[in-house]
Amino acid sequence: MWCCLLASEEPENVLRGTTLEVYRLFLKSSRPLGIREIQRALNLSSPSLAVYHISKLEEAGLLRRENGEYAINKVLLDDTVRIRRFLIPRYLFYSIFAILALAVELTLLRPPTVTRLYFFETVVTFICALAFSYETAKTWRKRGL
């Protein structure tokens, strides 16, 4: 069943399924897109389906119409960083930092005899690296980045 976006509904609640895919296509694009372009890029069955998802995003204030095409009005994916047309999970930067810190601890900062403090610091850094790497992979899978 197709339903209209309620005025009380938050923009974050709109970003699900195909509507999220349409929004992500706009985020990756560096220019405004037309309806047929969206239909072809996402292999939608008809232009009216693209219009439906665009209208949901427009009513939520995420897209705006300009010169017959649509463009991003508001960026909402907080757990990602946009670099040009690429969407990168924010946790990737944290996991890279934690892995580098672990490498430095294991190579440059290793004492001649392993103490409890050094062992504790290394284990904590390893757990952080593992947790951030897990969150990065989860975000990448969830968002299909």
N, C-alpha and C positions, 0 to 999 in steps of 0.2 A: 504494500500500500504506500502511496505517496502522500506525504503530509507537508503542510507549510511550516516554516520556522516560526515558532512562537516568539513574540516580542520579548518575553522574559528569559528566553534561552540564551545562554552565554555563547560567544563565538567558539570557545574551546569545545563545546558540546556538539557543534556542527561538524567538526573535523573527524569524521569516521568514514571508513569504507571508500567508495568511489569519490566522494566529496573531498576527502583527504588527498586522494591521488590527483585530483584536479588542482587543488591548492598547491601541492608539491610541484606540479608541473609549472605553475606560475612562479614559484620560488626559484626554480632552476632556470627559468627563462630570463633573458636580459631585456626583453621587450614585451609590449602588449600582445595578447593572443586573441585570435578570432574563434568563433564557435566551431567551424569546420576543422580548424587546426587542432583544437582540443579533442574533437571526436576522432580524428585520425591518429593522433599521438597516443591516445589511451585505448584505441580500438573499441570505442563505444558503439552501440548498435544504431543510434540515430542522433541527429543534431539536437532533437528535442531533449534527449537525455543529458547532453552537455549543457543545454540551456537550464535545465532543472537544477543541476549541481552548481552552475554559475550563479543562478538566482539565489540559492541558499547562501552562498558565500557573499554575495552582494548585500543581501538583507542583514547578514551578520556584521557587515562593515569591513569585511576582509578584502573585497575587490571593489573596484570602481570602473565605471564605463568611460572610455575616452575615445572619441572618433570612431565609434562602431566596434571597437575592440575593448578588451578588458585587461586591467593591470592590477598589480598588488596595491592595496591601500594600507594594509596593516600586517606586520610579520608577527606570528604567534608562536612558532616552534621554539620555545625557550631552551630546550635541551640540545639545540643544534647551533652551529656557527656557519654562516654563509660566507664562503670565500669564492668570489666570482659566481659561477653557477653550481658549485658543489656545496652540499649540505653535509657537514662533518659533526658527529656527536661531540659535545663539549667534554665528555668524559675521556675522549681520546687524548686530549692534552694532559689531563691529570694522570692517566695511566703511563704516558710516555715519561712524564716527570718522575713518577714513582719508580719506574723501571730503571731510569738513569740514576736515581738516588741509590737504588739497590746495587747497581753495578759499581758505583763509586764506593759504597760501603764495603763491598766484597773485595775490591781491588786496592784502592788507594788508602782507605781508612782502616784496613785490617791490622789489629795489633799483633805482636809476636805471639802472645798467648791469648786465647779467646776467654774473655771475661763474661760474667752474667749480663752486664750492661750491654756489651757489644752484641751478644746473642739476642737479647730482648729487642734492641734497636733494629737488628737485621730481620727478625721475625715480624715485627710490626710493619716495617717497610715492605716486606714480601706480601703480607696480608693486604696492605693498602694497594699495592700494584695488582694483586689478584682481584680485589674488589672493583677497582676502577676498570680493569680490563673486562671483567664480567659485565659491568654496566654499559661499557662501550658496545660490546657485542649484542647485548639485549636491545639497546637503543637502535643499533644498525638493523637488527632483524625486525623489530617492531615497526620502524618507520620505512623500511625498505630503502634506505639511503644508499 
